Amino acid sequence: MVASSIKAKSSDDLMSEDVGNARYLSRHNNQMFKEGRSFSGNERDKVWINKGDGTFADLSQFSGADSPNDGRAVVAADFDDDGDVDLFVHELQRERHALYRNELNQDFGSFVKVRLRATTGQYEGIGALVTAVVGGSKTAQVLSRGAGIASCQVPELIFGVGQVEKVNLMVKWPGGHSDLFEDVVAGSRVLLVEGADKVKTFAAKPQPLPDPLLAGLTVRIGEKLPNFSVQDAQGNDVAFDVQAMAAGQTMYLNLWASYCGPCVKEIPDLQAIQDAGKITVIGISVDIESAKPKAASILDKRGASYTAFYLAGGDEGLPWADLERLPIPTTLVLSSEGIVQRVIRGPVEKVE
């Protein structure tokens, strides 16, 4: 028999090994994200709307909230205080967050926003059952500060009340006491105090949320496009001064690629716009470095004499665009001062 000794490893030794849990998770996640893989098998987030007849309609695709980034935690709250519930979602893929603004309230009528104040037990009234009597119907919610995995909720409830003018609110408090608050005005924000005879109202604090960025862009309509760098056909770096390039006219800044059929097809239309003399047309190819000669050849064959540029360094991209998500062709319509006035998705309008 041969004697052997086993040296106990410290926690630092274990963490430093490739099989150590922390190291494994970090390495595994990084590799998975870089390869475009998904924890959930590319399962998209889902959104349903209550049809009012005991069934729900799937609005996932139309809502814009059907992200493939694997949502894992949600906060449902009225972030802009306009009377409907918005969603803040933590996305596991790429460790992103998304704030989805709800715009349905104006189409479905009014609301009542409720906060509670218990006089016995926990002061927020966590666990209280609030029932809204709307016309001949009832709907109930429980005040809960947690809902779902790794999620929390704000201490208020929002009831959609349709077109009615007043509703009744019944509260069953955690301590067993019940209160009825009658004739609560639709559109109001109320504090219900346990044992009180009347509701207390509180003022709205609207915080309008900005419109979302257009897909593939990090600049909004109404903002000035920042200066950036591009390359010319000879590979020389060029400082793109937006206002100077516009030369006192409206500018069509066209983003295209040699592999994009609609992009290639619209080149004569862009040239016609340039020839009309009222708009400055500039094209930027988003092709990779090795495809630049092909892009230049296409421009020549399609009769393009307007100014054309290429990505600086071949694949460094543009500071105001996310090329992985940018649909092409995309044309930014800029004022003579470089302000983004609108964005044309797909081919530009032909000049008649």
SETINU-731279 format. One record per residue (C-alpha): residue in one letter; residue number from 1; x, y, z. Coordinates in Angstrom, 1 decimal. Layout:
BEGIN
+------+-----+--------+--------+--------+
! rest !  nr !      x !      y !      z !
+------+-----+--------+--------+--------+
!    A ! NUM !      X !      Y !      Z !
...
+------+-----+--------+--------+--------+
//
This chain:
BEGIN
+------+-----+--------+--------+--------+
! rest !  nr !      x !      y !      z !
+------+-----+--------+--------+--------+
!    M !   1 !    0.0 !    0.0 !    0.0 !
!    V !   2 !    1.3 !    3.4 !   -0.9 !
!    A !   3 !    0.4 !    6.2 !    1.5 !
!    S !   4 !   -0.7 !    9.5 !    0.0 !
!    S !   5 !   -1.6 !   12.8 !    1.4 !
!    I !   6 !   -4.2 !   15.2 !    0.2 !
!    K !   7 !   -3.7 !   18.9 !    0.8 !
!    A !   8 !   -6.8 !   20.8 !    1.6 !
!    K !   9 !   -7.4 !   23.7 !   -0.9 !
!    S !  10 !   -8.3 !   27.1 !    0.3 !
!    S !  11 !  -11.4 !   28.9 !   -1.0 !
!    D !  12 !   -9.0 !   31.2 !   -2.9 !
!    D !  13 !   -7.4 !   28.2 !   -4.7 !
!    L !  14 !  -10.8 !   26.9 !   -5.6 !
!    M !  15 !  -12.0 !   30.2 !   -6.9 !
!    S !  16 !   -8.9 !   30.6 !   -9.1 !
!    E !  17 !   -9.5 !   27.3 !  -10.9 !
!    D !  18 !  -11.5 !   27.2 !  -14.1 !
!    V !  19 !  -14.1 !   24.9 !  -12.5 !
!    G !  20 !  -14.6 !   27.3 !   -9.6 !
!    N !  21 !  -18.3 !   28.4 !   -9.5 !
!    A !  22 !  -17.8 !   32.1 !   -9.8 !
!    R !  23 !  -15.2 !   31.8 !  -12.5 !
!    Y !  24 !  -17.3 !   29.2 !  -14.4 !
!    L !  25 !  -20.4 !   31.4 !  -14.3 !
!    S !  26 !  -18.5 !   34.5 !  -15.5 !
!    R !  27 !  -16.7 !   32.6 !  -18.3 !
!    H !  28 !  -19.9 !   30.7 !  -19.3 !
!    N !  29 !  -22.0 !   33.9 !  -19.5 !
!    N !  30 !  -19.4 !   35.8 !  -21.5 !
!    Q !  31 !  -19.0 !   33.0 !  -24.0 !
!    M !  32 !  -22.7 !   32.5 !  -24.3 !
!    F !  33 !  -23.4 !   36.2 !  -24.9 !
!    K !  34 !  -20.6 !   36.6 !  -27.4 !
!    E !  35 !  -21.9 !   33.6 !  -29.4 !
!    G !  36 !  -25.4 !   35.0 !  -29.4 !
!    R !  37 !  -26.8 !   32.2 !  -27.3 !
!    S !  38 !  -29.8 !   32.4 !  -25.0 !
!    F !  39 !  -30.5 !   31.0 !  -21.5 !
!    S !  40 !  -34.2 !   30.6 !  -22.5 !
!    G !  41 !  -33.7 !   29.3 !  -26.0 !
!    N !  42 !  -34.5 !   32.7 !  -27.6 !
!    E !  43 !  -37.9 !   32.7 !  -25.9 !
!    R !  44 !  -39.4 !   36.2 !  -26.3 !
!    D !  45 !  -41.1 !   38.1 !  -23.6 !
!    K !  46 !  -44.9 !   38.0 !  -23.6 !
!    V !  47 !  -47.6 !   40.6 !  -23.1 !
!    W !  48 !  -51.4 !   39.8 !  -22.9 !
!    I !  49 !  -54.3 !   42.1 !  -22.5 !
!    N !  50 !  -57.5 !   41.3 !  -20.7 !
!    K !  51 !  -60.4 !   41.2 !  -23.1 !
!    G !  52 !  -63.0 !   41.5 !  -20.4 !
!    D !  53 !  -64.7 !   38.2 !  -21.2 !
!    G !  54 !  -62.5 !   35.9 !  -19.2 !
!    T !  55 !  -60.0 !   35.5 !  -22.0 !
!    F !  56 !  -56.8 !   37.3 !  -22.9 !
!    A !  57 !  -55.3 !   38.5 !  -26.3 !
!    D !  58 !  -51.6 !   38.1 !  -27.1 !
!    L !  59 !  -50.3 !   41.5 !  -27.9 !
!    S !  60 !  -46.6 !   40.5 !  -27.5 !
!    Q !  61 !  -45.5 !   41.3 !  -31.1 !
!    F !  62 !  -47.6 !   44.5 !  -31.4 !
!    S !  63 !  -46.6 !   45.9 !  -28.0 !
!    G !  64 !  -42.9 !   46.2 !  -28.8 !
!    A !  65 !  -42.1 !   44.4 !  -25.5 !
!    D !  66 !  -41.4 !   41.0 !  -27.0 !
!    S !  67 !  -37.7 !   41.3 !  -26.4 !
!    P !  68 !  -35.6 !   38.1 !  -27.0 !
!    N !  69 !  -33.2 !   39.2 !  -24.2 !
!    D !  70 !  -34.8 !   36.9 !  -21.6 !
!    G !  71 !  -36.6 !   39.0 !  -19.1 !
!    R !  72 !  -36.1 !   37.8 !  -15.5 !
!    A !  73 !  -37.4 !   40.5 !  -13.2 !
!    V !  74 !  -40.3 !   43.0 !  -13.6 !
!    V !  75 !  -41.4 !   46.1 !  -11.7 !
!    A !  76 !  -44.9 !   47.1 !  -12.7 !
!    A !  77 !  -45.5 !   50.7 !  -11.8 !
!    D !  78 !  -46.9 !   54.0 !  -13.1 !
!    F !  79 !  -43.5 !   55.6 !  -13.8 !
!    D !  80 !  -44.9 !   58.6 !  -15.6 !
!    D !  81 !  -47.9 !   59.0 !  -13.3 !
!    D !  82 !  -50.4 !   59.1 !  -16.1 !
!    G !  83 !  -52.7 !   56.5 !  -14.6 !
!    D !  84 !  -51.6 !   53.3 !  -16.3 !
!    V !  85 !  -49.0 !   50.6 !  -15.4 !
!    D !  86 !  -45.6 !   50.7 !  -17.1 !
!    L !  87 !  -43.1 !   47.9 !  -17.0 !
!    F !  88 !  -39.4 !   48.0 !  -16.0 !
!    V !  89 !  -37.8 !   44.8 !  -17.1 !
!    H !  90 !  -34.4 !   43.4 !  -16.2 !
!    E !  91 !  -33.1 !   41.4 !  -19.2 !
!    L !  92 !  -30.7 !   38.6 !  -18.5 !
!    Q !  93 !  -29.1 !   38.7 !  -22.0 !
!    R !  94 !  -26.4 !   41.3 !  -22.2 !
!    E !  95 !  -27.5 !   42.4 !  -18.7 !
!    R !  96 !  -29.8 !   45.1 !  -20.1 !
!    H !  97 !  -32.8 !   46.9 !  -18.7 !
!    A !  98 !  -35.9 !   48.1 !  -20.6 !
!    L !  99 !  -38.6 !   50.5 !  -19.6 !
!    Y ! 100 !  -41.8 !   50.0 !  -21.5 !
!    R ! 101 !  -44.2 !   52.9 !  -21.5 !
!    N ! 102 !  -47.9 !   52.0 !  -21.5 !
!    E ! 103 !  -50.0 !   54.0 !  -23.9 !
!    L ! 104 !  -53.3 !   52.2 !  -23.6 !
!    N ! 105 !  -55.0 !   54.2 !  -20.9 !
!    Q ! 106 !  -56.4 !   56.8 !  -23.2 !
!    D ! 107 !  -58.1 !   54.1 !  -25.2 !
!    F ! 108 !  -59.7 !   52.3 !  -22.3 !
!    G ! 109 !  -61.0 !   55.1 !  -20.2 !
!    S ! 110 !  -60.1 !   56.4 !  -16.8 !
!    F ! 111 !  -58.5 !   55.0 !  -13.6 !
!    V ! 112 !  -58.3 !   55.2 !   -9.8 !
!    K ! 113 !  -54.9 !   55.1 !   -8.1 !
!    V ! 114 !  -54.9 !   53.7 !   -4.6 !
!    R ! 115 !  -52.5 !   53.9 !   -1.7 !
!    L ! 116 !  -53.1 !   52.4 !    1.7 !
!    R ! 117 !  -52.3 !   53.4 !    5.3 !
!    A ! 118 !  -53.0 !   50.8 !    7.9 !
!    T ! 119 !  -53.5 !   51.9 !   11.5 !
!    T ! 120 !  -53.0 !   48.3 !   12.8 !
!    G ! 121 !  -50.1 !   46.1 !   11.8 !
!    Q ! 122 !  -47.7 !   47.0 !    9.0 !
!    Y ! 123 !  -48.4 !   50.6 !    8.0 !
!    E ! 124 !  -48.4 !   50.1 !    4.2 !
!    G ! 125 !  -51.2 !   47.6 !    4.5 !
!    I ! 126 !  -49.3 !   44.8 !    2.8 !
!    G ! 127 !  -51.6 !   41.9 !    2.2 !
!    A ! 128 !  -54.7 !   44.1 !    2.1 !
!    L ! 129 !  -57.4 !   43.0 !   -0.5 !
!    V ! 130 !  -58.8 !   46.0 !   -2.3 !
!    T ! 131 !  -62.0 !   45.5 !   -4.4 !
!    A ! 132 !  -63.2 !   48.1 !   -6.9 !
!    V ! 133 !  -66.9 !   48.1 !   -7.7 !
!    V ! 134 !  -67.2 !   49.5 !  -11.2 !
!    G ! 135 !  -70.8 !   49.7 !  -12.3 !
!    G ! 136 !  -72.1 !   46.2 !  -11.9 !
!    S ! 137 !  -68.7 !   44.6 !  -12.0 !
!    K ! 138 !  -66.0 !   43.9 !   -9.4 !
!    T ! 139 !  -62.2 !   43.6 !   -9.7 !
!    A ! 140 !  -59.8 !   43.0 !   -6.8 !
!    Q ! 141 !  -56.1 !   43.3 !   -6.2 !
!    V ! 142 !  -53.9 !   42.4 !   -3.3 !
!    L ! 143 !  -51.2 !   44.9 !   -2.2 !
!    S ! 144 !  -48.0 !   43.0 !   -2.5 !
!    R ! 145 !  -44.5 !   44.3 !   -2.4 !
!    G ! 146 !  -43.1 !   41.3 !   -4.2 !
!    A ! 147 !  -44.3 !   39.6 !   -7.3 !
!    G ! 148 !  -42.3 !   37.0 !   -9.3 !
!    I ! 149 !  -38.7 !   36.1 !   -9.3 !
!    A ! 150 !  -36.3 !   38.8 !   -8.2 !
!    S ! 151 !  -39.1 !   41.4 !   -8.5 !
!    C ! 152 !  -40.7 !   44.0 !   -6.2 !
!    Q ! 153 !  -43.6 !   46.3 !   -6.6 !
!    V ! 154 !  -44.5 !   49.8 !   -5.5 !
!    P ! 155 !  -47.0 !   50.3 !   -2.6 !
!    E ! 156 !  -49.9 !   51.4 !   -4.7 !
!    L ! 157 !  -52.7 !   49.8 !   -6.9 !
!    I ! 158 !  -54.2 !   51.1 !  -10.1 !
!    F ! 159 !  -57.7 !   50.2 !  -11.2 !
!    G ! 160 !  -58.9 !   50.8 !  -14.7 !
!    V ! 161 !  -62.5 !   52.0 !  -14.4 !
!    G ! 162 !  -63.5 !   52.5 !  -18.1 !
!    Q ! 163 !  -66.0 !   55.3 !  -18.7 !
!    V ! 164 !  -67.7 !   55.5 !  -15.3 !
!    E ! 165 !  -67.5 !   58.6 !  -13.2 !
!    K ! 166 !  -67.4 !   57.1 !   -9.7 !
!    V ! 167 !  -66.4 !   53.8 !   -8.1 !
!    N ! 168 !  -66.7 !   52.2 !   -4.7 !
!    L ! 169 !  -63.6 !   50.8 !   -3.0 !
!    M ! 170 !  -63.8 !   48.0 !   -0.4 !
!    V ! 171 !  -60.6 !   47.2 !    1.6 !
!    K ! 172 !  -60.1 !   44.1 !    3.7 !
!    W ! 173 !  -57.2 !   45.0 !    5.9 !
!    P ! 174 !  -54.6 !   42.3 !    7.1 !
!    G ! 175 !  -55.9 !   42.7 !   10.6 !
!    G ! 176 !  -59.4 !   41.5 !    9.6 !
!    H ! 177 !  -61.1 !   44.9 !    9.6 !
!    S ! 178 !  -63.0 !   46.0 !    6.5 !
!    D ! 179 !  -63.8 !   49.5 !    5.2 !
!    L ! 180 !  -66.0 !   50.8 !    2.4 !
!    F ! 181 !  -65.1 !   54.0 !    0.6 !
!    E ! 182 !  -67.9 !   55.2 !   -1.6 !
!    D ! 183 !  -68.2 !   57.5 !   -4.7 !
!    V ! 184 !  -64.5 !   57.8 !   -5.4 !
!    V ! 185 !  -64.1 !   60.0 !   -8.4 !
!    A ! 186 !  -62.6 !   58.4 !  -11.5 !
!    G ! 187 !  -59.2 !   59.8 !  -12.4 !
!    S ! 188 !  -58.3 !   60.5 !   -8.8 !
!    R ! 189 !  -55.4 !   59.4 !   -6.7 !
!    V ! 190 !  -56.5 !   58.5 !   -3.2 !
!    L ! 191 !  -55.0 !   57.4 !    0.1 !
!    L ! 192 !  -57.3 !   55.0 !    2.0 !
!    V ! 193 !  -56.7 !   55.1 !    5.8 !
!    E ! 194 !  -57.9 !   52.2 !    7.9 !
!    G ! 195 !  -60.9 !   53.1 !    9.9 !
!    A ! 196 !  -61.4 !   56.5 !    8.2 !
!    D ! 197 !  -64.7 !   57.7 !    6.9 !
!    K ! 198 !  -63.4 !   59.5 !    3.8 !
!    V ! 199 !  -60.7 !   59.2 !    1.3 !
!    K ! 200 !  -57.7 !   61.5 !    1.2 !
!    T ! 201 !  -56.5 !   62.6 !   -2.2 !
!    F ! 202 !  -52.9 !   63.3 !   -3.2 !
!    A ! 203 !  -51.6 !   65.4 !   -6.1 !
!    A ! 204 !  -50.4 !   64.0 !   -9.4 !
!    K ! 205 !  -46.7 !   64.3 !  -10.1 !
!    P ! 206 !  -46.4 !   63.7 !  -13.9 !
!    Q ! 207 !  -43.0 !   62.7 !  -15.2 !
!    P ! 208 !  -43.4 !   62.2 !  -18.9 !
!    L ! 209 !  -41.2 !   59.5 !  -20.3 !
!    P ! 210 !  -39.2 !   60.3 !  -23.5 !
!    D ! 211 !  -40.2 !   58.7 !  -26.7 !
!    P ! 212 !  -38.1 !   55.5 !  -27.4 !
!    L ! 213 !  -35.1 !   55.7 !  -29.6 !
!    L ! 214 !  -35.6 !   54.5 !  -33.2 !
!    A ! 215 !  -34.3 !   51.0 !  -33.8 !
!    G ! 216 !  -30.5 !   51.1 !  -34.4 !
!    L ! 217 !  -30.1 !   54.8 !  -33.5 !
!    T ! 218 !  -28.9 !   56.5 !  -30.4 !
!    V ! 219 !  -30.0 !   60.0 !  -31.5 !
!    R ! 220 !  -33.6 !   61.2 !  -31.3 !
!    I ! 221 !  -35.7 !   63.3 !  -33.7 !
!    G ! 222 !  -35.1 !   66.9 !  -32.7 !
!    E ! 223 !  -31.5 !   66.4 !  -31.6 !
!    K ! 224 !  -28.4 !   67.5 !  -33.4 !
!    L ! 225 !  -26.4 !   64.7 !  -35.0 !
!    P ! 226 !  -22.9 !   64.8 !  -33.5 !
!    N ! 227 !  -19.8 !   65.1 !  -35.7 !
!    F ! 228 !  -18.0 !   61.9 !  -36.4 !
!    S ! 229 !  -15.3 !   60.3 !  -38.6 !
!    V ! 230 !  -15.6 !   58.4 !  -41.8 !
!    Q ! 231 !  -13.3 !   57.3 !  -44.7 !
!    D ! 232 !  -13.4 !   58.2 !  -48.3 !
!    A ! 233 !  -13.0 !   55.8 !  -51.2 !
!    Q ! 234 !   -9.2 !   56.0 !  -50.9 !
!    G ! 235 !   -9.2 !   55.0 !  -47.3 !
!    N ! 236 !   -8.4 !   58.5 !  -46.0 !
!    D ! 237 !  -10.0 !   59.5 !  -42.7 !
!    V ! 238 !  -12.5 !   62.4 !  -43.0 !
!    A ! 239 !  -13.9 !   64.5 !  -40.2 !
!    F ! 240 !  -17.6 !   64.6 !  -40.9 !
!    D ! 241 !  -18.8 !   68.1 !  -39.8 !
!    V ! 242 !  -22.5 !   67.7 !  -40.1 !
!    Q ! 243 !  -23.4 !   71.4 !  -40.6 !
!    A ! 244 !  -20.5 !   72.0 !  -43.0 !
!    M ! 245 !  -21.5 !   68.9 !  -45.1 !
!    A ! 246 !  -25.1 !   70.1 !  -45.4 !
!    A ! 247 !  -23.8 !   73.3 !  -47.1 !
!    G ! 248 !  -26.9 !   75.3 !  -46.1 !
!    Q ! 249 !  -29.4 !   72.8 !  -47.3 !
!    T ! 250 !  -31.5 !   69.9 !  -46.0 !
!    M ! 251 !  -29.4 !   66.7 !  -46.0 !
!    Y ! 252 !  -30.3 !   63.2 !  -46.8 !
!    L ! 253 !  -27.8 !   61.0 !  -44.9 !
!    N ! 254 !  -28.3 !   57.5 !  -46.5 !
!    L ! 255 !  -27.0 !   54.4 !  -44.7 !
!    W ! 256 !  -26.7 !   51.5 !  -47.1 !
!    A ! 257 !  -24.7 !   48.3 !  -47.9 !
!    S ! 258 !  -23.6 !   46.5 !  -51.1 !
!    Y ! 259 !  -25.4 !   43.3 !  -50.0 !
!    C ! 260 !  -28.8 !   45.1 !  -49.5 !
!    G ! 261 !  -31.0 !   44.8 !  -52.6 !
!    P ! 262 !  -33.3 !   47.8 !  -51.8 !
!    C ! 263 !  -30.2 !   49.9 !  -51.0 !
!    V ! 264 !  -28.7 !   49.3 !  -54.4 !
!    K ! 265 !  -32.0 !   49.8 !  -56.1 !
!    E ! 266 !  -32.6 !   53.2 !  -54.6 !
!    I ! 267 !  -29.2 !   54.7 !  -55.6 !
!    P ! 268 !  -30.6 !   56.3 !  -58.8 !
!    D ! 269 !  -33.5 !   57.8 !  -56.8 !
!    L ! 270 !  -31.0 !   59.4 !  -54.4 !
!    Q ! 271 !  -29.0 !   60.7 !  -57.3 !
!    A ! 272 !  -32.2 !   62.3 !  -58.7 !
!    I ! 273 !  -32.8 !   64.0 !  -55.4 !
!    Q ! 274 !  -29.3 !   65.3 !  -55.4 !
!    D ! 275 !  -29.7 !   66.5 !  -59.0 !
!    A ! 276 !  -32.8 !   68.5 !  -58.1 !
!    G ! 277 !  -30.5 !   70.9 !  -56.3 !
!    K ! 278 !  -32.5 !   71.4 !  -53.1 !
!    I ! 279 !  -31.2 !   68.6 !  -51.0 !
!    T ! 280 !  -27.6 !   67.5 !  -50.2 !
!    V ! 281 !  -27.4 !   63.7 !  -50.5 !
!    I ! 282 !  -24.5 !   61.8 !  -48.8 !
!    G ! 283 !  -24.2 !   58.1 !  -48.6 !
!    I ! 284 !  -22.4 !   56.0 !  -46.0 !
!    S ! 285 !  -21.7 !   52.4 !  -46.7 !
!    V ! 286 !  -21.9 !   50.2 !  -43.6 !
!    D ! 287 !  -20.0 !   47.4 !  -45.4 !
!    I ! 288 !  -17.0 !   45.7 !  -43.8 !
!    E ! 289 !  -13.5 !   46.7 !  -44.9 !
!    S ! 290 !  -13.2 !   43.9 !  -47.5 !
!    A ! 291 !  -16.4 !   44.8 !  -49.2 !
!    K ! 292 !  -15.6 !   48.5 !  -49.8 !
!    P ! 293 !  -14.3 !   47.9 !  -53.4 !
!    K ! 294 !  -17.6 !   46.2 !  -54.2 !
!    A ! 295 !  -19.6 !   49.1 !  -52.7 !
!    A ! 296 !  -17.6 !   51.6 !  -54.7 !
!    S ! 297 !  -18.1 !   49.7 !  -57.9 !
!    I ! 298 !  -21.9 !   49.5 !  -57.3 !
!    L ! 299 !  -22.1 !   53.3 !  -56.8 !
!    D ! 300 !  -20.2 !   53.8 !  -60.1 !
!    K ! 301 !  -22.3 !   51.4 !  -62.1 !
!    R ! 302 !  -25.6 !   52.9 !  -60.7 !
!    G ! 303 !  -24.5 !   56.4 !  -61.7 !
!    A ! 304 !  -24.0 !   57.9 !  -58.2 !
!    S ! 305 !  -22.1 !   61.1 !  -58.2 !
!    Y ! 306 !  -23.3 !   62.3 !  -54.8 !
!    T ! 307 !  -20.7 !   62.3 !  -51.9 !
!    A ! 308 !  -20.1 !   58.8 !  -50.6 !
!    F ! 309 !  -18.2 !   57.6 !  -47.5 !
!    Y ! 310 !  -17.4 !   54.4 !  -45.7 !
!    L ! 311 !  -17.1 !   53.4 !  -42.1 !
!    A ! 312 !  -13.9 !   54.7 !  -40.4 !
!    G ! 313 !  -11.5 !   51.8 !  -39.9 !
!    G ! 314 !  -13.8 !   49.5 !  -41.7 !
!    D ! 315 !  -15.8 !   48.2 !  -38.7 !
!    E ! 316 !  -15.6 !   50.9 !  -36.0 !
!    G ! 317 !  -19.2 !   51.8 !  -36.8 !
!    L ! 318 !  -20.9 !   55.2 !  -36.1 !
!    P ! 319 !  -21.1 !   56.8 !  -32.7 !
!    W ! 320 !  -24.9 !   57.5 !  -33.1 !
!    A ! 321 !  -25.9 !   54.1 !  -34.6 !
!    D ! 322 !  -26.1 !   50.5 !  -33.5 !
!    L ! 323 !  -25.3 !   48.8 !  -36.7 !
!    E ! 324 !  -26.3 !   45.4 !  -35.4 !
!    R ! 325 !  -29.9 !   46.6 !  -35.0 !
!    L ! 326 !  -30.0 !   49.2 !  -37.8 !
!    P ! 327 !  -32.4 !   48.3 !  -40.6 !
!    I ! 328 !  -31.1 !   49.3 !  -44.0 !
!    P ! 329 !  -31.6 !   51.3 !  -46.0 !
!    T ! 330 !  -32.1 !   54.1 !  -43.4 !
!    T ! 331 !  -32.0 !   57.7 !  -44.4 !
!    L ! 332 !  -31.7 !   60.5 !  -41.8 !
!    V ! 333 !  -33.3 !   63.8 !  -42.9 !
!    L ! 334 !  -31.2 !   66.6 !  -41.4 !
!    S ! 335 !  -31.8 !   70.3 !  -41.3 !
!    S ! 336 !  -29.0 !   72.6 !  -42.5 !
!    E ! 337 !  -27.9 !   72.9 !  -38.9 !
!    G ! 338 !  -27.7 !   69.1 !  -38.5 !
!    I ! 339 !  -30.9 !   68.6 !  -36.6 !
!    V ! 340 !  -32.6 !   65.2 !  -37.1 !
!    Q ! 341 !  -36.0 !   66.1 !  -38.6 !
!    R ! 342 !  -37.2 !   62.6 !  -39.6 !
!    V ! 343 !  -36.0 !   59.1 !  -40.4 !
!    I ! 344 !  -36.9 !   57.3 !  -43.6 !
!    R ! 345 !  -37.0 !   53.5 !  -43.2 !
!    G ! 346 !  -36.6 !   51.7 !  -46.5 !
!    P ! 347 !  -36.2 !   53.4 !  -49.9 !
!    V ! 348 !  -36.6 !   57.1 !  -50.2 !
!    E ! 349 !  -39.5 !   58.7 !  -52.1 !
!    K ! 350 !  -38.9 !   59.0 !  -55.8 !
!    V ! 351 !  -38.6 !   62.4 !  -57.4 !
!    E ! 352 !  -41.3 !   62.8 !  -60.0 !
+------+-----+--------+--------+--------+
//
